[in-house]
Amino acid sequence: MDNPKSTLYNITSSSVDFLSAEQEHKLIVEYQSTKDKKILETLIRCNIRFAIKYAMQYIKHLPYNIEYDDIVSCSYIALIDAVNT
């Protein structure tokens, strides 16, 4: 059986494009005016690698009952909140 951590990481970070600061800013402004879900998905897909990196760093400092998938889920929510503000 696959390790859920590695499976989740591969799903969320495989073949991810990077955006320049200008591209990212343009997409954020466009999303905030249109609320187009495809733009939101693009922004999340292009930034989730960073969120996973930080989740992996913080999991070491949390109680053992906090699961990795929960931290990654919070990372997704934080990305969505960041785009919406």
Secondary structure, DSSP 8 states (H G I E B T S, - for coil): ---HHHHHHHHHHTT-----HHHHHHHHHHHHHH--HHHHHHHHHHHHHHHHHHHHHHGGGS-TTS-HHHHHHHHHHHHHHHHH-
